[in-house]
Amino acid sequence: MSYCVNCGVELHPTAERCALCGTAVANPGRPVDDVSPKPYASDVQPLPPNNRAYIAGLIAALLSLPVLVCLTTNLVVGGDAWSVYPIGGIVLLWVLVAVPLLLPRPLPLVAIGADAFAILVYLFLIAALASKGFDAGMHWYLELALPLVLVASAVVLVPVAVLRRRKLDGLRISSLLSTVLGFGVVGVETTVSIFDGTPFRLSWSWIVLASFLAMALALWIISHSPRLQEEIRKRLHV
Protein backbone atom coordinates (compact mmCIF):
# COMPACT_ATOMS: atom_id res chain seq x y z
CA MET A 1 0.00 0.00 0.00
CA SER A 2 1.38 3.39 -1.02
CA TYR A 3 0.75 6.84 0.41
CA CYS A 4 1.36 10.25 -1.08
CA VAL A 5 4.66 11.70 0.12
CA ASN A 6 3.16 15.19 0.05
CA CYS A 7 -0.34 14.97 1.56
CA GLY A 8 -0.46 11.42 2.95
CA VAL A 9 -3.48 10.25 0.98
CA GLU A 10 -3.73 6.51 0.35
CA LEU A 11 -2.96 5.77 -3.29
CA HIS A 12 -4.44 3.18 -5.59
CA PRO A 13 -1.89 0.62 -6.90
CA THR A 14 -2.45 1.89 -10.48
CA ALA A 15 -2.06 5.59 -9.61
CA GLU A 16 0.91 7.37 -11.13
CA ARG A 17 0.06 10.65 -9.40
CA CYS A 18 -1.83 11.58 -6.25
CA ALA A 19 -5.47 12.22 -7.11
CA LEU A 20 -5.62 14.97 -4.47
CA CYS A 21 -2.47 17.05 -4.92
CA GLY A 22 -0.99 15.69 -8.16
CA THR A 23 2.36 14.67 -6.66
CA ALA A 24 4.12 11.87 -8.55
CA VAL A 25 4.08 8.48 -6.81
CA ALA A 26 7.46 7.55 -5.31
CA ASN A 27 7.54 4.05 -3.78
CA PRO A 28 10.60 1.98 -4.86
CA GLY A 29 9.30 -1.02 -2.94
CA ARG A 30 5.99 -1.09 -4.86
CA PRO A 31 6.05 0.07 -8.49
CA VAL A 32 2.94 1.32 -10.22
CA ASP A 33 0.58 -1.44 -11.35
CA ASP A 34 0.08 -1.00 -15.09
CA VAL A 35 -2.05 -4.14 -15.53
CA SER A 36 -5.01 -3.75 -13.18
CA PRO A 37 -7.93 -1.53 -14.25
CA LYS A 38 -7.81 2.02 -13.04
CA PRO A 39 -10.41 3.14 -10.47
CA TYR A 40 -11.36 6.24 -12.49
CA ALA A 41 -12.79 6.58 -15.96
CA SER A 42 -10.29 7.45 -18.67
CA ASP A 43 -12.57 10.08 -20.18
CA VAL A 44 -15.20 12.36 -18.71
CA GLN A 45 -18.66 12.28 -20.27
CA PRO A 46 -20.46 15.62 -20.09
CA LEU A 47 -23.84 15.63 -18.42
CA PRO A 48 -26.74 16.15 -20.82
CA PRO A 49 -28.31 19.60 -20.54
CA ASN A 50 -31.55 19.90 -18.62
CA ASN A 51 -34.61 19.82 -20.84
CA ARG A 52 -36.20 22.94 -19.43
CA ALA A 53 -39.18 22.80 -21.78
CA TYR A 54 -39.85 19.22 -20.66
CA ILE A 55 -39.80 20.31 -17.01
CA ALA A 56 -42.25 23.13 -17.75
CA GLY A 57 -44.52 20.68 -19.58
CA LEU A 58 -44.31 18.23 -16.68
CA ILE A 59 -45.33 20.98 -14.24
CA ALA A 60 -48.26 21.87 -16.51
CA ALA A 61 -49.33 18.22 -16.59
CA LEU A 62 -49.21 17.99 -12.80
CA LEU A 63 -51.18 21.22 -12.36
CA SER A 64 -53.80 20.11 -14.88
CA LEU A 65 -55.16 17.59 -12.36
CA PRO A 66 -56.43 20.17 -9.81
CA VAL A 67 -57.71 22.25 -12.72
CA LEU A 68 -59.84 19.34 -13.94
CA VAL A 69 -61.02 18.60 -10.40
CA CYS A 70 -62.12 22.20 -9.83
CA LEU A 71 -63.81 22.45 -13.22
CA THR A 72 -65.61 19.11 -12.88
CA THR A 73 -66.77 19.90 -9.36
CA ASN A 74 -68.11 23.27 -10.45
CA LEU A 75 -70.02 21.71 -13.35
CA VAL A 76 -71.50 18.94 -11.20
CA VAL A 77 -72.37 20.99 -8.14
CA GLY A 78 -73.42 24.05 -10.12
CA GLY A 79 -73.74 27.54 -8.78
CA ASP A 80 -71.57 30.50 -9.70
CA ALA A 81 -68.40 30.07 -11.71
CA TRP A 82 -66.28 29.80 -8.57
CA SER A 83 -63.83 27.46 -10.29
CA VAL A 84 -62.46 30.40 -12.25
CA TYR A 85 -60.65 31.67 -9.16
CA PRO A 86 -58.67 28.51 -8.24
CA ILE A 87 -58.04 27.71 -11.90
CA GLY A 88 -56.73 31.23 -12.46
CA GLY A 89 -54.50 30.86 -9.39
CA ILE A 90 -53.12 27.57 -10.71
CA VAL A 91 -52.38 29.12 -14.10
CA LEU A 92 -50.68 32.02 -12.32
CA LEU A 93 -48.56 29.54 -10.35
CA TRP A 94 -47.53 27.84 -13.58
CA VAL A 95 -46.51 31.17 -15.11
CA LEU A 96 -44.43 32.08 -12.06
CA VAL A 97 -42.59 28.74 -12.15
CA ALA A 98 -42.47 27.83 -15.84
CA VAL A 99 -41.66 31.12 -17.58
CA PRO A 100 -38.03 31.17 -16.35
CA LEU A 101 -37.70 27.57 -17.56
CA LEU A 102 -38.97 28.40 -21.05
CA LEU A 103 -36.58 31.29 -21.59
CA PRO A 104 -33.56 30.35 -23.76
CA ARG A 105 -31.19 31.94 -21.22
CA PRO A 106 -31.55 33.61 -17.82
CA LEU A 107 -33.49 36.83 -18.39
CA PRO A 108 -34.62 37.99 -14.94
CA LEU A 109 -36.09 41.26 -16.19
CA VAL A 110 -38.28 39.43 -18.70
CA ALA A 111 -39.30 36.83 -16.11
CA ILE A 112 -40.21 39.47 -13.52
CA GLY A 113 -42.19 41.43 -16.12
CA ALA A 114 -44.08 38.30 -17.14
CA ASP A 115 -44.83 37.49 -13.50
CA ALA A 116 -46.15 41.01 -12.85
CA PHE A 117 -48.32 40.86 -15.98
CA ALA A 118 -49.74 37.47 -14.96
CA ILE A 119 -50.57 38.76 -11.49
CA LEU A 120 -52.31 41.82 -12.96
CA VAL A 121 -54.35 39.63 -15.32
CA TYR A 122 -55.43 37.36 -12.46
CA LEU A 123 -56.42 40.32 -10.29
CA PHE A 124 -58.31 41.82 -13.24
CA LEU A 125 -60.22 38.55 -13.54
CA ILE A 126 -61.15 38.73 -9.88
CA ALA A 127 -62.20 42.37 -10.24
CA ALA A 128 -64.28 41.67 -13.34
CA LEU A 129 -66.15 38.84 -11.61
CA ALA A 130 -66.63 40.73 -8.35
CA SER A 131 -70.02 40.20 -6.74
CA LYS A 132 -70.55 43.97 -6.32
CA GLY A 133 -70.36 44.58 -10.05
CA PHE A 134 -67.78 45.38 -12.68
CA ASP A 135 -67.48 49.07 -11.78
CA ALA A 136 -66.84 48.32 -8.11
CA GLY A 137 -64.25 45.72 -9.05
CA MET A 138 -62.48 48.10 -11.40
CA HIS A 139 -62.37 50.71 -8.65
CA TRP A 140 -60.18 48.68 -6.32
CA TYR A 141 -58.27 47.15 -9.23
CA LEU A 142 -57.23 50.45 -10.84
CA GLU A 143 -56.68 52.41 -7.65
CA LEU A 144 -55.27 49.75 -5.32
CA ALA A 145 -54.27 46.43 -6.92
CA LEU A 146 -52.62 47.82 -10.04
CA PRO A 147 -50.46 50.44 -8.25
CA LEU A 148 -49.41 47.96 -5.53
CA VAL A 149 -48.30 45.39 -8.09
CA LEU A 150 -46.37 48.07 -9.97
CA VAL A 151 -44.69 49.22 -6.75
CA ALA A 152 -43.74 45.65 -5.84
CA SER A 153 -42.44 45.05 -9.36
CA ALA A 154 -40.31 48.19 -9.18
CA VAL A 155 -38.89 47.08 -5.82
CA VAL A 156 -37.75 43.85 -7.46
CA LEU A 157 -36.78 45.21 -10.88
CA VAL A 158 -34.56 48.08 -9.73
CA PRO A 159 -32.04 45.94 -7.77
CA VAL A 160 -32.01 43.29 -10.49
CA ALA A 161 -31.36 45.89 -13.20
CA VAL A 162 -28.57 47.50 -11.17
CA LEU A 163 -26.91 44.17 -10.37
CA ARG A 164 -26.96 43.18 -14.03
CA ARG A 165 -24.99 46.31 -14.92
CA ARG A 166 -22.68 46.57 -11.92
CA LYS A 167 -20.97 43.99 -9.74
CA LEU A 168 -21.52 44.88 -6.08
CA ASP A 169 -20.35 43.22 -2.89
CA GLY A 170 -22.68 42.02 -0.16
CA LEU A 171 -22.65 45.30 1.80
CA ARG A 172 -23.48 47.43 -1.22
CA ILE A 173 -26.21 45.03 -2.28
CA SER A 174 -27.72 45.29 1.20
CA SER A 175 -27.49 49.08 1.00
CA LEU A 176 -29.25 49.08 -2.36
CA LEU A 177 -32.01 46.77 -1.11
CA SER A 178 -32.56 48.91 1.98
CA THR A 179 -32.96 52.04 -0.14
CA VAL A 180 -35.37 50.41 -2.59
CA LEU A 181 -37.46 48.84 0.18
CA GLY A 182 -37.73 52.17 1.98
CA PHE A 183 -39.13 53.93 -1.07
CA GLY A 184 -41.34 50.91 -1.77
CA VAL A 185 -42.98 51.31 1.64
CA VAL A 186 -43.64 54.97 0.81
CA GLY A 187 -45.26 53.84 -2.44
CA VAL A 188 -47.51 51.44 -0.54
CA GLU A 189 -48.75 54.11 1.88
CA THR A 190 -49.26 56.58 -0.95
CA THR A 191 -51.33 54.05 -2.89
CA VAL A 192 -53.48 53.17 0.12
CA SER A 193 -54.06 56.87 0.90
CA ILE A 194 -55.21 57.57 -2.65
CA PHE A 195 -57.51 54.54 -2.58
CA ASP A 196 -59.07 55.66 0.73
CA GLY A 197 -59.57 59.17 -0.62
CA THR A 198 -57.67 60.77 2.24
CA PRO A 199 -55.35 63.74 1.65
CA PHE A 200 -51.84 62.69 0.76
CA ARG A 201 -49.71 62.78 3.88
CA LEU A 202 -46.97 60.42 4.98
CA SER A 203 -47.86 59.23 8.47
CA TRP A 204 -45.80 56.12 9.15
CA SER A 205 -43.90 55.28 5.98
CA TRP A 206 -41.47 58.16 6.42
CA ILE A 207 -40.28 56.54 9.67
CA VAL A 208 -39.65 53.29 7.81
CA LEU A 209 -37.98 55.21 4.96
CA ALA A 210 -35.71 57.11 7.35
CA SER A 211 -34.72 53.86 9.09
CA PHE A 212 -33.94 52.11 5.80
CA LEU A 213 -32.00 55.09 4.47
CA ALA A 214 -29.95 55.31 7.66
CA MET A 215 -29.18 51.60 7.39
CA ALA A 216 -28.31 51.97 3.70
CA LEU A 217 -25.97 54.89 4.44
CA ALA A 218 -24.22 52.97 7.21
CA LEU A 219 -23.76 49.92 4.99
CA TRP A 220 -22.45 52.06 2.16
CA ILE A 221 -19.91 53.76 4.42
CA ILE A 222 -18.75 50.41 5.80
CA SER A 223 -18.41 48.99 2.28
CA HIS A 224 -15.97 51.79 1.41
CA SER A 225 -13.89 51.41 4.57
CA PRO A 226 -11.78 48.24 4.86
CA ARG A 227 -10.66 49.41 8.28
CA LEU A 228 -14.24 49.48 9.56
CA GLN A 229 -14.90 46.07 8.05
CA GLU A 230 -11.89 44.58 9.78
CA GLU A 231 -12.88 46.17 13.09
CA ILE A 232 -16.41 44.75 12.78
CA ARG A 233 -15.01 41.29 12.05
CA LYS A 234 -12.87 41.48 15.18
CA ARG A 235 -15.79 42.66 17.30
CA LEU A 236 -18.10 39.94 16.01
CA HIS A 237 -15.36 37.27 15.92
CA VAL A 238 -16.04 36.37 12.30
Residue pairs with C-beta under 8 A, 6 or more apart in sequence:
1 10
1 11
1 30
2 10
2 11
2 13
2 15
2 25
2 27
2 30
3 9
3 10
3 11
4 11
4 18
4 20
4 21
4 23
4 25
5 23
5 26
6 18
6 21
6 23
7 18
7 20
7 21
7 23
9 18
9 19
9 20
9 21
11 18
11 19
11 25
12 19
12 38
12 39
13 30
13 32
13 33
13 36
14 32
14 33
14 34
14 36
14 37
14 38
14 39
15 25
15 32
15 38
16 24
16 25
16 32
17 23
17 24
17 25
18 24
18 25
19 40
25 32
52 101
52 102
53 101
53 102
55 101
56 97
56 98
56 101
56 102
59 94
59 97
59 98
59 101
60 94
60 98
63 90
63 93
63 94
66 86
66 90
67 87
67 90
67 91
70 83
70 86
70 87
70 90
71 83
71 87
73 83
74 81
74 82
74 83
81 129
84 125
84 129
85 125
85 126
85 129
88 122
88 125
88 126
89 122
91 118
91 122
92 118
92 119
92 122
95 114
95 115
95 118
96 115
96 118
99 111
99 114
99 115
100 106
100 111
103 110
103 111
108 160
108 164
109 157
109 160
109 161
109 164
112 153
112 156
112 157
112 160
113 153
113 157
116 149
116 150
116 152
116 153
119 149
120 145
120 146
120 149
123 141
123 145
123 146
123 149
124 141
126 137
126 141
127 134
127 137
127 138
127 140
127 141
127 145
128 134
128 137
128 138
129 137
130 136
130 137
140 195
143 191
143 194
143 195
144 191
144 192
144 195
147 187
147 191
147 194
148 188
148 191
151 184
151 187
151 188
151 191
152 184
154 180
154 184
154 187
155 180
155 181
155 184
158 180
159 173
159 176
159 177
159 180
162 168
162 176
163 173
163 176
168 176
169 223
171 219
171 220
171 222
171 223
171 229
172 219
172 220
172 223
174 216
174 219
175 215
175 216
175 217
175 219
175 220
175 223
176 216
178 212
178 213
178 215
178 216
178 219
179 212
179 213
179 216
181 212
182 208
182 209
182 210
182 211
182 212
182 213
182 216
183 209
185 205
185 208
185 209
185 212
186 202
186 205
186 206
186 208
186 209
188 205
189 202
189 203
189 204
189 205
190 200
190 202
190 205
193 199
193 200
193 201
194 200
221 228
222 228
222 229
222 232
223 229
